[in-house]
Amino acid sequence: MIQAAPTPRPACFPDDKAWRDWLVSAHISGLRVVRRVDVGKSQGCRQTSHRLLPTEKIPYCDGCTTGHQRRMLEQNRCHPCVVPVLEFDESA
């Protein structure tokens, strides 16, 4: 499923292969990248399938390094899952 139809690649990954490889590795390691979908349960003919989470729901930033994040920010390719709060001095 991951190899055949991956979710859209975040800009910080160099190519589609790197994104697919990361998704497979994350899935194998137990990171949640797939969700179960149940259909027809209320009609008594339950069918279960699995689908990839949307890209924005996958925590791909968790393993990012400071150096990679800095390079991606410089290239305007870093769009973090969770935007860090930057502290600044208002008196300056």
PyMOL Python script that loads the backbone (N, CA, C, O; Angstrom):
from pymol import cmd

cmd.read_pdbstr("""\
ATOM      1  N   MET A   1       0.820  -1.187   0.000  1.00  0.00           N
ATOM      2  CA  MET A   1       0.000   0.000   0.000  1.00  0.00           C
ATOM      3  C   MET A   1       0.874   1.264   0.000  1.00  0.00           C
ATOM      4  O   MET A   1       0.622   2.199  -0.759  1.00  0.00           O
ATOM      5  N   ILE A   2       1.883   1.278   0.845  1.00  0.00           N
ATOM      6  CA  ILE A   2       2.756   2.453   0.932  1.00  0.00           C
ATOM      7  C   ILE A   2       3.527   2.638  -0.367  1.00  0.00           C
ATOM      8  O   ILE A   2       3.623   3.755  -0.876  1.00  0.00           O
ATOM      9  N   GLN A   3       4.074   1.563  -0.903  1.00  0.00           N
ATOM     10  CA  GLN A   3       4.860   1.648  -2.141  1.00  0.00           C
ATOM     11  C   GLN A   3       3.986   2.024  -3.336  1.00  0.00           C
ATOM     12  O   GLN A   3       4.415   2.780  -4.208  1.00  0.00           O
ATOM     13  N   ALA A   4       2.756   1.495  -3.378  1.00  0.00           N
ATOM     14  CA  ALA A   4       1.884   1.694  -4.535  1.00  0.00           C
ATOM     15  C   ALA A   4       1.271   3.092  -4.589  1.00  0.00           C
ATOM     16  O   ALA A   4       1.164   3.681  -5.665  1.00  0.00           O
ATOM     17  N   ALA A   5       0.875   3.614  -3.455  1.00  0.00           N
ATOM     18  CA  ALA A   5       0.172   4.899  -3.455  1.00  0.00           C
ATOM     19  C   ALA A   5       0.510   5.706  -2.200  1.00  0.00           C
ATOM     20  O   ALA A   5      -0.337   5.865  -1.320  1.00  0.00           O
ATOM     21  N   PRO A   6       1.736   6.213  -2.112  1.00  0.00           N
ATOM     22  CA  PRO A   6       2.095   7.008  -0.928  1.00  0.00           C
ATOM     23  C   PRO A   6       1.354   8.346  -0.914  1.00  0.00           C
ATOM     24  O   PRO A   6       0.889   8.825  -1.949  1.00  0.00           O
ATOM     25  N   THR A   7       1.256   8.923   0.249  1.00  0.00           N
ATOM     26  CA  THR A   7       0.660  10.251   0.376  1.00  0.00           C
ATOM     27  C   THR A   7       1.616  11.270  -0.239  1.00  0.00           C
ATOM     28  O   THR A   7       2.784  10.953  -0.469  1.00  0.00           O
ATOM     29  N   PRO A   8       1.141  12.492  -0.512  1.00  0.00           N
ATOM     30  CA  PRO A   8       2.033  13.503  -1.087  1.00  0.00           C
ATOM     31  C   PRO A   8       3.284  13.712  -0.236  1.00  0.00           C
ATOM     32  O   PRO A   8       3.216  13.730   0.993  1.00  0.00           O
ATOM     33  N   ARG A   9       4.408  13.865  -0.895  1.00  0.00           N
ATOM     34  CA  ARG A   9       5.715  14.001  -0.241  1.00  0.00           C
ATOM     35  C   ARG A   9       5.902  15.405   0.319  1.00  0.00           C
ATOM     36  O   ARG A   9       5.665  16.390  -0.381  1.00  0.00           O
ATOM     37  N   PRO A  10       6.332  15.503   1.596  1.00  0.00           N
ATOM     38  CA  PRO A  10       6.696  16.810   2.149  1.00  0.00           C
ATOM     39  C   PRO A  10       7.921  17.364   1.414  1.00  0.00           C
ATOM     40  O   PRO A  10       8.758  16.603   0.930  1.00  0.00           O
ATOM     41  N   ALA A  11       8.014  18.666   1.338  1.00  0.00           N
ATOM     42  CA  ALA A  11       9.088  19.318   0.583  1.00  0.00           C
ATOM     43  C   ALA A  11      10.479  19.020   1.122  1.00  0.00           C
ATOM     44  O   ALA A  11      11.459  19.134   0.386  1.00  0.00           O
ATOM     45  N   CYS A  12      10.587  18.642   2.389  1.00  0.00           N
ATOM     46  CA  CYS A  12      11.905  18.416   2.992  1.00  0.00           C
ATOM     47  C   CYS A  12      12.528  17.082   2.590  1.00  0.00           C
ATOM     48  O   CYS A  12      13.709  16.858   2.852  1.00  0.00           O
ATOM     49  N   PHE A  13      11.767  16.199   1.964  1.00  0.00           N
ATOM     50  CA  PHE A  13      12.323  14.934   1.478  1.00  0.00           C
ATOM     51  C   PHE A  13      12.842  15.160   0.067  1.00  0.00           C
ATOM     52  O   PHE A  13      12.171  15.804  -0.740  1.00  0.00           O
ATOM     53  N   PRO A  14      14.042  14.634  -0.246  1.00  0.00           N
ATOM     54  CA  PRO A  14      14.668  14.939  -1.538  1.00  0.00           C
ATOM     55  C   PRO A  14      13.932  14.366  -2.754  1.00  0.00           C
ATOM     56  O   PRO A  14      13.981  14.959  -3.832  1.00  0.00           O
ATOM     57  N   ASP A  15      13.253  13.225  -2.600  1.00  0.00           N
ATOM     58  CA  ASP A  15      12.542  12.629  -3.730  1.00  0.00           C
ATOM     59  C   ASP A  15      11.479  11.666  -3.229  1.00  0.00           C
ATOM     60  O   ASP A  15      11.404  11.381  -2.033  1.00  0.00           O
ATOM     61  N   ASP A  16      10.658  11.167  -4.144  1.00  0.00           N
ATOM     62  CA  ASP A  16       9.561  10.272  -3.771  1.00  0.00           C
ATOM     63  C   ASP A  16      10.060   8.972  -3.155  1.00  0.00           C
ATOM     64  O   ASP A  16       9.433   8.440  -2.238  1.00  0.00           O
ATOM     65  N   LYS A  17      11.176   8.457  -3.646  1.00  0.00           N
ATOM     66  CA  LYS A  17      11.719   7.202  -3.115  1.00  0.00           C
ATOM     67  C   LYS A  17      12.103   7.363  -1.642  1.00  0.00           C
ATOM     68  O   LYS A  17      11.819   6.482  -0.831  1.00  0.00           O
ATOM     69  N   ALA A  18      12.738   8.468  -1.296  1.00  0.00           N
ATOM     70  CA  ALA A  18      13.123   8.720   0.097  1.00  0.00           C
ATOM     71  C   ALA A  18      11.881   8.792   0.991  1.00  0.00           C
ATOM     72  O   ALA A  18      11.897   8.284   2.112  1.00  0.00           O
ATOM     73  N   TRP A  19      10.815   9.415   0.504  1.00  0.00           N
ATOM     74  CA  TRP A  19       9.576   9.511   1.269  1.00  0.00           C
ATOM     75  C   TRP A  19       8.942   8.131   1.450  1.00  0.00           C
ATOM     76  O   TRP A  19       8.520   7.785   2.554  1.00  0.00           O
ATOM     77  N   ARG A  20       8.872   7.341   0.376  1.00  0.00           N
ATOM     78  CA  ARG A  20       8.308   5.988   0.480  1.00  0.00           C
ATOM     79  C   ARG A  20       9.132   5.130   1.437  1.00  0.00           C
ATOM     80  O   ARG A  20       8.578   4.410   2.268  1.00  0.00           O
ATOM     81  N   ASP A  21      10.457   5.212   1.316  1.00  0.00           N
ATOM     82  CA  ASP A  21      11.327   4.441   2.206  1.00  0.00           C
ATOM     83  C   ASP A  21      11.116   4.840   3.661  1.00  0.00           C
ATOM     84  O   ASP A  21      11.092   3.986   4.548  1.00  0.00           O
ATOM     85  N   TRP A  22      10.961   6.149   3.905  1.00  0.00           N
ATOM     86  CA  TRP A  22      10.734   6.624   5.270  1.00  0.00           C
ATOM     87  C   TRP A  22       9.399   6.102   5.792  1.00  0.00           C
ATOM     88  O   TRP A  22       9.314   5.656   6.936  1.00  0.00           O
ATOM     89  N   LEU A  23       8.350   6.155   4.961  1.00  0.00           N
ATOM     90  CA  LEU A  23       7.037   5.656   5.378  1.00  0.00           C
ATOM     91  C   LEU A  23       7.090   4.176   5.737  1.00  0.00           C
ATOM     92  O   LEU A  23       6.538   3.763   6.758  1.00  0.00           O
ATOM     93  N   VAL A  24       7.751   3.377   4.904  1.00  0.00           N
ATOM     94  CA  VAL A  24       7.866   1.943   5.178  1.00  0.00           C
ATOM     95  C   VAL A  24       8.616   1.708   6.482  1.00  0.00           C
ATOM     96  O   VAL A  24       8.183   0.921   7.323  1.00  0.00           O
ATOM     97  N   SER A  25       9.737   2.392   6.645  1.00  0.00           N
ATOM     98  CA  SER A  25      10.540   2.254   7.856  1.00  0.00           C
ATOM     99  C   SER A  25       9.746   2.679   9.095  1.00  0.00           C
ATOM    100  O   SER A  25       9.794   2.010  10.126  1.00  0.00           O
ATOM    101  N   ALA A  26       9.024   3.784   8.990  1.00  0.00           N
ATOM    102  CA  ALA A  26       8.220   4.265  10.112  1.00  0.00           C
ATOM    103  C   ALA A  26       7.134   3.249  10.462  1.00  0.00           C
ATOM    104  O   ALA A  26       6.891   2.976  11.637  1.00  0.00           O
ATOM    105  N   HIS A  27       6.494   2.701   9.459  1.00  0.00           N
ATOM    106  CA  HIS A  27       5.437   1.713   9.688  1.00  0.00           C
ATOM    107  C   HIS A  27       5.996   0.458  10.361  1.00  0.00           C
ATOM    108  O   HIS A  27       5.394  -0.070  11.295  1.00  0.00           O
ATOM    109  N   ILE A  28       7.130  -0.007   9.892  1.00  0.00           N
ATOM    110  CA  ILE A  28       7.759  -1.198  10.476  1.00  0.00           C
ATOM    111  C   ILE A  28       8.151  -0.945  11.933  1.00  0.00           C
ATOM    112  O   ILE A  28       8.044  -1.834  12.777  1.00  0.00           O
ATOM    113  N   SER A  29       8.605   0.276  12.214  1.00  0.00           N
ATOM    114  CA  SER A  29       9.044   0.593  13.578  1.00  0.00           C
ATOM    115  C   SER A  29       7.876   0.818  14.535  1.00  0.00           C
ATOM    116  O   SER A  29       8.085   0.949  15.742  1.00  0.00           O
ATOM    117  N   GLY A  30       6.654   0.864  14.014  1.00  0.00           N
ATOM    118  CA  GLY A  30       5.494   1.026  14.874  1.00  0.00           C
ATOM    119  C   GLY A  30       4.903   2.421  14.894  1.00  0.00           C
ATOM    120  O   GLY A  30       3.900   2.657  15.569  1.00  0.00           O
ATOM    121  N   LEU A  31       5.508   3.352  14.164  1.00  0.00           N
ATOM    122  CA  LEU A  31       4.953   4.698  14.086  1.00  0.00           C
ATOM    123  C   LEU A  31       3.641   4.636  13.302  1.00  0.00           C
ATOM    124  O   LEU A  31       3.555   3.930  12.297  1.00  0.00           O
ATOM    125  N   ARG A  32       2.652   5.348  13.738  1.00  0.00           N
ATOM    126  CA  ARG A  32       1.332   5.269  13.101  1.00  0.00           C
ATOM    127  C   ARG A  32       1.313   6.070  11.803  1.00  0.00           C
ATOM    128  O   ARG A  32       1.319   7.301  11.822  1.00  0.00           O
ATOM    129  N   VAL A  33       1.289   5.361  10.681  1.00  0.00           N
ATOM    130  CA  VAL A  33       1.166   5.992   9.361  1.00  0.00           C
ATOM    131  C   VAL A  33      -0.037   5.424   8.604  1.00  0.00           C
ATOM    132  O   VAL A  33      -0.387   5.909   7.528  1.00  0.00           O
ATOM    133  N   VAL A  34      -0.665   4.392   9.176  1.00  0.00           N
ATOM    134  CA  VAL A  34      -1.803   3.730   8.548  1.00  0.00           C
ATOM    135  C   VAL A  34      -2.983   3.755   9.521  1.00  0.00           C
ATOM    136  O   VAL A  34      -2.805   3.639  10.734  1.00  0.00           O
ATOM    137  N   ARG A  35      -4.178   3.908   8.975  1.00  0.00           N
ATOM    138  CA  ARG A  35      -5.374   3.861   9.814  1.00  0.00           C
ATOM    139  C   ARG A  35      -6.313   2.776   9.299  1.00  0.00           C
ATOM    140  O   ARG A  35      -6.315   2.448   8.112  1.00  0.00           O
ATOM    141  N   ARG A  36      -7.101   2.230  10.203  1.00  0.00           N
ATOM    142  CA  ARG A  36      -8.094   1.225   9.824  1.00  0.00           C
ATOM    143  C   ARG A  36      -9.401   1.939   9.500  1.00  0.00           C
ATOM    144  O   ARG A  36      -9.813   2.857  10.209  1.00  0.00           O
ATOM    145  N   VAL A  37     -10.040   1.511   8.431  1.00  0.00           N
ATOM    146  CA  VAL A  37     -11.308   2.093   8.005  1.00  0.00           C
ATOM    147  C   VAL A  37     -12.353   0.980   8.003  1.00  0.00           C
ATOM    148  O   VAL A  37     -12.186  -0.034   7.324  1.00  0.00           O
ATOM    149  N   ASP A  38     -13.424   1.173   8.760  1.00  0.00           N
ATOM    150  CA  ASP A  38     -14.535   0.221   8.796  1.00  0.00           C
ATOM    151  C   ASP A  38     -15.714   0.811   8.034  1.00  0.00           C
ATOM    152  O   ASP A  38     -16.097   1.959   8.258  1.00  0.00           O
ATOM    153  N   VAL A  39     -16.284   0.018   7.134  1.00  0.00           N
ATOM    154  CA  VAL A  39     -17.426   0.445   6.338  1.00  0.00           C
ATOM    155  C   VAL A  39     -18.535  -0.592   6.472  1.00  0.00           C
ATOM    156  O   VAL A  39     -18.263  -1.792   6.523  1.00  0.00           O
ATOM    157  N   GLY A  40     -19.761  -0.142   6.530  1.00  0.00           N
ATOM    158  CA  GLY A  40     -20.902  -1.045   6.539  1.00  0.00           C
ATOM    159  C   GLY A  40     -21.211  -1.685   7.872  1.00  0.00           C
ATOM    160  O   GLY A  40     -22.015  -2.615   7.938  1.00  0.00           O
ATOM    161  N   LYS A  41     -20.597  -1.212   8.927  1.00  0.00           N
ATOM    162  CA  LYS A  41     -20.801  -1.815  10.235  1.00  0.00           C
ATOM    163  C   LYS A  41     -22.257  -1.713  10.678  1.00  0.00           C
ATOM    164  O   LYS A  41     -22.802  -2.672  11.224  1.00  0.00           O
ATOM    165  N   SER A  42     -22.889  -0.571  10.452  1.00  0.00           N
ATOM    166  CA  SER A  42     -24.273  -0.374  10.894  1.00  0.00           C
ATOM    167  C   SER A  42     -25.261  -1.208  10.079  1.00  0.00           C
ATOM    168  O   SER A  42     -26.362  -1.486  10.555  1.00  0.00           O
ATOM    169  N   GLN A  43     -24.892  -1.612   8.859  1.00  0.00           N
ATOM    170  CA  GLN A  43     -25.766  -2.437   8.025  1.00  0.00           C
ATOM    171  C   GLN A  43     -25.533  -3.932   8.247  1.00  0.00           C
ATOM    172  O   GLN A  43     -26.202  -4.758   7.625  1.00  0.00           O
ATOM    173  N   GLY A  44     -24.599  -4.287   9.121  1.00  0.00           N
ATOM    174  CA  GLY A  44     -24.326  -5.684   9.409  1.00  0.00           C
ATOM    175  C   GLY A  44     -23.410  -6.371   8.417  1.00  0.00           C
ATOM    176  O   GLY A  44     -23.259  -7.592   8.461  1.00  0.00           O
ATOM    177  N   CYS A  45     -22.796  -5.612   7.523  1.00  0.00           N
ATOM    178  CA  CYS A  45     -21.850  -6.205   6.558  1.00  0.00           C
ATOM    179  C   CYS A  45     -20.523  -5.442   6.632  1.00  0.00           C
ATOM    180  O   CYS A  45     -20.097  -4.789   5.679  1.00  0.00           O
ATOM    181  N   ARG A  46     -19.903  -5.553   7.778  1.00  0.00           N
ATOM    182  CA  ARG A  46     -18.673  -4.809   8.062  1.00  0.00           C
ATOM    183  C   ARG A  46     -17.540  -5.230   7.140  1.00  0.00           C
ATOM    184  O   ARG A  46     -17.274  -6.417   6.952  1.00  0.00           O
ATOM    185  N   GLN A  47     -16.879  -4.228   6.570  1.00  0.00           N
ATOM    186  CA  GLN A  47     -15.686  -4.445   5.758  1.00  0.00           C
ATOM    187  C   GLN A  47     -14.586  -3.542   6.305  1.00  0.00           C
ATOM    188  O   GLN A  47     -14.780  -2.340   6.486  1.00  0.00           O
ATOM    189  N   THR A  48     -13.459  -4.131   6.557  1.00  0.00           N
ATOM    190  CA  THR A  48     -12.337  -3.383   7.118  1.00  0.00           C
ATOM    191  C   THR A  48     -11.227  -3.281   6.094  1.00  0.00           C
ATOM    192  O   THR A  48     -10.884  -4.261   5.433  1.00  0.00           O
ATOM    193  N   SER A  49     -10.663  -2.077   5.965  1.00  0.00           N
ATOM    194  CA  SER A  49      -9.508  -1.877   5.095  1.00  0.00           C
ATOM    195  C   SER A  49      -8.536  -0.943   5.811  1.00  0.00           C
ATOM    196  O   SER A  49      -8.868  -0.366   6.846  1.00  0.00           O
ATOM    197  N   HIS A  50      -7.361  -0.803   5.264  1.00  0.00           N
ATOM    198  CA  HIS A  50      -6.360   0.090   5.837  1.00  0.00           C
ATOM    199  C   HIS A  50      -5.974   1.139   4.803  1.00  0.00           C
ATOM    200  O   HIS A  50      -5.848   0.843   3.615  1.00  0.00           O
ATOM    201  N   ARG A  51      -5.792   2.349   5.267  1.00  0.00           N
ATOM    202  CA  ARG A  51      -5.394   3.459   4.394  1.00  0.00           C
ATOM    203  C   ARG A  51      -4.289   4.253   5.077  1.00  0.00           C
ATOM    204  O   ARG A  51      -4.187   4.289   6.304  1.00  0.00           O
ATOM    205  N   LEU A  52      -3.474   4.883   4.256  1.00  0.00           N
ATOM    206  CA  LEU A  52      -2.442   5.762   4.807  1.00  0.00           C
ATOM    207  C   LEU A  52      -3.088   7.000   5.414  1.00  0.00           C
ATOM    208  O   LEU A  52      -4.097   7.498   4.915  1.00  0.00           O
ATOM    209  N   LEU A  53      -2.501   7.481   6.483  1.00  0.00           N
ATOM    210  CA  LEU A  53      -2.938   8.752   7.043  1.00  0.00           C
ATOM    211  C   LEU A  53      -2.608   9.864   6.051  1.00  0.00           C
ATOM    212  O   LEU A  53      -1.681   9.715   5.254  1.00  0.00           O
ATOM    213  N   PRO A  54      -3.344  10.971   6.083  1.00  0.00           N
ATOM    214  CA  PRO A  54      -2.950  12.119   5.263  1.00  0.00           C
ATOM    215  C   PRO A  54      -1.567  12.613   5.708  1.00  0.00           C
ATOM    216  O   PRO A  54      -1.204  12.481   6.877  1.00  0.00           O
ATOM    217  N   THR A  55      -0.819  13.169   4.793  1.00  0.00           N
ATOM    218  CA  THR A  55       0.548  13.617   5.087  1.00  0.00           C
ATOM    219  C   THR A  55       0.613  14.493   6.336  1.00  0.00           C
ATOM    220  O   THR A  55       1.511  14.324   7.161  1.00  0.00           O
ATOM    221  N   GLU A  56      -0.316  15.415   6.482  1.00  0.00           N
ATOM    222  CA  GLU A  56      -0.262  16.336   7.629  1.00  0.00           C
ATOM    223  C   GLU A  56      -0.523  15.648   8.963  1.00  0.00           C
ATOM    224  O   GLU A  56      -0.282  16.243  10.013  1.00  0.00           O
ATOM    225  N   LYS A  57      -1.008  14.416   8.948  1.00  0.00           N
ATOM    226  CA  LYS A  57      -1.252  13.663  10.180  1.00  0.00           C
ATOM    227  C   LYS A  57      -0.103  12.712  10.529  1.00  0.00           C
ATOM    228  O   LYS A  57      -0.131  12.059  11.572  1.00  0.00           O
ATOM    229  N   ILE A  58       0.900  12.636   9.661  1.00  0.00           N
ATOM    230  CA  ILE A  58       2.044  11.752   9.890  1.00  0.00           C
ATOM    231  C   ILE A  58       3.151  12.562  10.566  1.00  0.00           C
ATOM    232  O   ILE A  58       3.550  13.601  10.041  1.00  0.00           O
ATOM    233  N   PRO A  59       3.653  12.113  11.712  1.00  0.00           N
ATOM    234  CA  PRO A  59       4.662  12.889  12.447  1.00  0.00           C
ATOM    235  C   PRO A  59       6.077  12.743  11.863  1.00  0.00           C
ATOM    236  O   PRO A  59       6.989  12.267  12.540  1.00  0.00           O
ATOM    237  N   TYR A  60       6.243  13.153  10.617  1.00  0.00           N
ATOM    238  CA  TYR A  60       7.533  12.987   9.951  1.00  0.00           C
ATOM    239  C   TYR A  60       8.605  13.922  10.488  1.00  0.00           C
ATOM    240  O   TYR A  60       9.784  13.707  10.205  1.00  0.00           O
ATOM    241  N   CYS A  61       8.256  14.934  11.239  1.00  0.00           N
ATOM    242  CA  CYS A  61       9.249  15.856  11.795  1.00  0.00           C
ATOM    243  C   CYS A  61       9.922  15.317  13.053  1.00  0.00           C
ATOM    244  O   CYS A  61      10.953  15.840  13.476  1.00  0.00           O
ATOM    245  N   ASP A  62       9.352  14.283  13.650  1.00  0.00           N
ATOM    246  CA  ASP A  62       9.862  13.784  14.928  1.00  0.00           C
ATOM    247  C   ASP A  62      11.342  13.424  14.896  1.00  0.00           C
ATOM    248  O   ASP A  62      12.053  13.665  15.871  1.00  0.00           O
ATOM    249  N   GLY A  63      11.813  12.857  13.806  1.00  0.00           N
ATOM    250  CA  GLY A  63      13.198  12.422  13.731  1.00  0.00           C
ATOM    251  C   GLY A  63      14.121  13.403  13.029  1.00  0.00           C
ATOM    252  O   GLY A  63      15.277  13.079  12.755  1.00  0.00           O
ATOM    253  N   CYS A  64      13.635  14.577  12.741  1.00  0.00           N
ATOM    254  CA  CYS A  64      14.446  15.556  12.003  1.00  0.00           C
ATOM    255  C   CYS A  64      15.602  16.060  12.873  1.00  0.00           C
ATOM    256  O   CYS A  64      15.454  16.253  14.080  1.00  0.00           O
ATOM    257  N   THR A  65      16.730  16.263  12.243  1.00  0.00           N
ATOM    258  CA  THR A  65      17.887  16.800  12.961  1.00  0.00           C
ATOM    259  C   THR A  65      17.911  18.325  12.856  1.00  0.00           C
ATOM    260  O   THR A  65      17.303  18.905  11.956  1.00  0.00           O
ATOM    261  N   THR A  66      18.604  18.948  13.766  1.00  0.00           N
ATOM    262  CA  THR A  66      18.714  20.408  13.758  1.00  0.00           C
ATOM    263  C   THR A  66      19.367  20.898  12.472  1.00  0.00           C
ATOM    264  O   THR A  66      18.933  21.889  11.886  1.00  0.00           O
ATOM    265  N   GLY A  67      20.415  20.195  12.036  1.00  0.00           N
ATOM    266  CA  GLY A  67      21.108  20.588  10.810  1.00  0.00           C
ATOM    267  C   GLY A  67      20.219  20.491   9.586  1.00  0.00           C
ATOM    268  O   GLY A  67      20.211  21.394   8.749  1.00  0.00           O
ATOM    269  N   HIS A  68      19.466  19.398   9.475  1.00  0.00           N
ATOM    270  CA  HIS A  68      18.574  19.233   8.323  1.00  0.00           C
ATOM    271  C   HIS A  68      17.482  20.298   8.352  1.00  0.00           C
ATOM    272  O   HIS A  68      17.147  20.884   7.323  1.00  0.00           O
ATOM    273  N   GLN A  69      16.930  20.542   9.540  1.00  0.00           N
ATOM    274  CA  GLN A  69      15.900  21.570   9.647  1.00  0.00           C
ATOM    275  C   GLN A  69      16.441  22.939   9.239  1.00  0.00           C
ATOM    276  O   GLN A  69      15.761  23.693   8.544  1.00  0.00           O
ATOM    277  N   ARG A  70      17.656  23.261   9.667  1.00  0.00           N
ATOM    278  CA  ARG A  70      18.260  24.550   9.311  1.00  0.00           C
ATOM    279  C   ARG A  70      18.422  24.677   7.792  1.00  0.00           C
ATOM    280  O   ARG A  70      18.103  25.713   7.209  1.00  0.00           O
ATOM    281  N   ARG A  71      18.932  23.590   7.149  1.00  0.00           N
ATOM    282  CA  ARG A  71      19.099  23.617   5.682  1.00  0.00           C
ATOM    283  C   ARG A  71      17.755  23.766   4.972  1.00  0.00           C
ATOM    284  O   ARG A  71      17.647  24.503   3.992  1.00  0.00           O
ATOM    285  N   MET A  72      16.746  23.075   5.461  1.00  0.00           N
ATOM    286  CA  MET A  72      15.430  23.149   4.826  1.00  0.00           C
ATOM    287  C   MET A  72      14.798  24.522   5.029  1.00  0.00           C
ATOM    288  O   MET A  72      14.119  25.030   4.137  1.00  0.00           O
ATOM    289  N   LEU A  73      15.016  25.132   6.207  1.00  0.00           N
ATOM    290  CA  LEU A  73      14.523  26.484   6.440  1.00  0.00           C
ATOM    291  C   LEU A  73      15.187  27.473   5.492  1.00  0.00           C
ATOM    292  O   LEU A  73      14.524  28.355   4.948  1.00  0.00           O
ATOM    293  N   GLU A  74      16.498  27.328   5.293  1.00  0.00           N
ATOM    294  CA  GLU A  74      17.228  28.207   4.374  1.00  0.00           C
ATOM    295  C   GLU A  74      16.709  28.090   2.941  1.00  0.00           C
ATOM    296  O   GLU A  74      16.725  29.065   2.189  1.00  0.00           O
ATOM    297  N   GLN A  75      16.249  26.895   2.566  1.00  0.00           N
ATOM    298  CA  GLN A  75      15.735  26.650   1.210  1.00  0.00           C
ATOM    299  C   GLN A  75      14.217  26.810   1.128  1.00  0.00           C
ATOM    300  O   GLN A  75      13.619  26.531   0.088  1.00  0.00           O
ATOM    301  N   ASN A  76      13.589  27.259   2.224  1.00  0.00           N
ATOM    302  CA  ASN A  76      12.137  27.407   2.312  1.00  0.00           C
ATOM    303  C   ASN A  76      11.414  26.086   2.029  1.00  0.00           C
ATOM    304  O   ASN A  76      10.357  26.067   1.398  1.00  0.00           O
ATOM    305  N   ARG A  77      12.004  24.978   2.508  1.00  0.00           N
ATOM    306  CA  ARG A  77      11.420  23.657   2.311  1.00  0.00           C
ATOM    307  C   ARG A  77      11.000  23.016   3.628  1.00  0.00           C
ATOM    308  O   ARG A  77      10.598  21.853   3.645  1.00  0.00           O
ATOM    309  N   CYS A  78      11.086  23.751   4.722  1.00  0.00           N
ATOM    310  CA  CYS A  78      10.708  23.219   6.024  1.00  0.00           C
ATOM    311  C   CYS A  78       9.328  23.746   6.382  1.00  0.00           C
ATOM    312  O   CYS A  78       9.125  24.942   6.590  1.00  0.00           O
ATOM    313  N   HIS A  79       8.393  22.819   6.446  1.00  0.00           N
ATOM    314  CA  HIS A  79       7.026  23.138   6.847  1.00  0.00           C
ATOM    315  C   HIS A  79       6.671  22.157   7.954  1.00  0.00           C
ATOM    316  O   HIS A  79       5.984  21.164   7.714  1.00  0.00           O
ATOM    317  N   PRO A  80       7.145  22.439   9.181  1.00  0.00           N
ATOM    318  CA  PRO A  80       7.043  21.468  10.270  1.00  0.00           C
ATOM    319  C   PRO A  80       5.612  21.056  10.602  1.00  0.00           C
ATOM    320  O   PRO A  80       4.656  21.811  10.426  1.00  0.00           O
ATOM    321  N   CYS A  81       5.513  19.817  11.093  1.00  0.00           N
ATOM    322  CA  CYS A  81       4.227  19.296  11.567  1.00  0.00           C
ATOM    323  C   CYS A  81       3.750  20.148  12.735  1.00  0.00           C
ATOM    324  O   CYS A  81       2.575  20.507  12.818  1.00  0.00           O
ATOM    325  N   VAL A  82       4.667  20.465  13.625  1.00  0.00           N
ATOM    326  CA  VAL A  82       4.367  21.298  14.781  1.00  0.00           C
ATOM    327  C   VAL A  82       5.375  22.444  14.769  1.00  0.00           C
ATOM    328  O   VAL A  82       6.583  22.227  14.860  1.00  0.00           O
ATOM    329  N   VAL A  83       4.867  23.643  14.657  1.00  0.00           N
ATOM    330  CA  VAL A  83       5.748  24.811  14.589  1.00  0.00           C
ATOM    331  C   VAL A  83       6.295  25.099  15.980  1.00  0.00           C
ATOM    332  O   VAL A  83       5.523  25.329  16.911  1.00  0.00           O
ATOM    333  N   PRO A  84       7.626  25.089  16.134  1.00  0.00           N
ATOM    334  CA  PRO A  84       8.193  25.364  17.456  1.00  0.00           C
ATOM    335  C   PRO A  84       7.976  26.822  17.855  1.00  0.00           C
ATOM    336  O   PRO A  84       7.941  27.714  17.008  1.00  0.00           O
ATOM    337  N   VAL A  85       7.834  27.041  19.137  1.00  0.00           N
ATOM    338  CA  VAL A  85       7.674  28.399  19.648  1.00  0.00           C
ATOM    339  C   VAL A  85       9.061  29.001  19.798  1.00  0.00           C
ATOM    340  O   VAL A  85       9.890  28.490  20.551  1.00  0.00           O
ATOM    341  N   LEU A  86       9.304  30.066  19.096  1.00  0.00           N
ATOM    342  CA  LEU A  86      10.602  30.734  19.165  1.00  0.00           C
ATOM    343  C   LEU A  86      10.524  31.824  20.222  1.00  0.00           C
ATOM    344  O   LEU A  86       9.613  32.651  20.219  1.00  0.00           O
ATOM    345  N   GLU A  87      11.487  31.810  21.117  1.00  0.00           N
ATOM    346  CA  GLU A  87      11.526  32.827  22.158  1.00  0.00           C
ATOM    347  C   GLU A  87      12.311  34.023  21.632  1.00  0.00           C
ATOM    348  O   GLU A  87      13.310  33.859  20.931  1.00  0.00           O
ATOM    349  N   PHE A  88      11.859  35.213  21.972  1.00  0.00           N
ATOM    350  CA  PHE A  88      12.585  36.407  21.553  1.00  0.00           C
ATOM    351  C   PHE A  88      12.438  37.464  22.621  1.00  0.00           C
ATOM    352  O   PHE A  88      11.525  37.426  23.446  1.00  0.00           O
ATOM    353  N   ASP A  89      13.353  38.403  22.587  1.00  0.00           N
ATOM    354  CA  ASP A  89      13.383  39.472  23.562  1.00  0.00           C
ATOM    355  C   ASP A  89      12.639  40.661  22.982  1.00  0.00           C
ATOM    356  O   ASP A  89      13.094  41.262  22.009  1.00  0.00           O
ATOM    357  N   GLU A  90      11.498  41.010  23.568  1.00  0.00           N
ATOM    358  CA  GLU A  90      10.698  42.110  23.057  1.00  0.00           C
ATOM    359  C   GLU A  90      11.332  43.467  23.312  1.00  0.00           C
ATOM    360  O   GLU A  90      10.970  44.440  22.651  1.00  0.00           O
ATOM    361  N   SER A  91      12.266  43.560  24.252  1.00  0.00           N
ATOM    362  CA  SER A  91      12.875  44.836  24.582  1.00  0.00           C
ATOM    363  C   SER A  91      13.975  45.224  23.602  1.00  0.00           C
ATOM    364  O   SER A  91      14.410  46.375  23.581  1.00  0.00           O
ATOM    365  N   ALA A  92      14.429  44.268  22.786  1.00  0.00           N
ATOM    366  CA  ALA A  92      15.524  44.552  21.849  1.00  0.00           C
ATOM    367  C   ALA A  92      15.047  45.340  20.668  1.00  0.00           C
ATOM    368  O   ALA A  92      15.839  45.665  19.782  1.00  0.00           O
TER     369      ALA A  92
END
""", "prot")
cmd.dss("prot")
cmd.show_as("cartoon", "prot")
cmd.util.cbc("prot")
cmd.orient("prot")
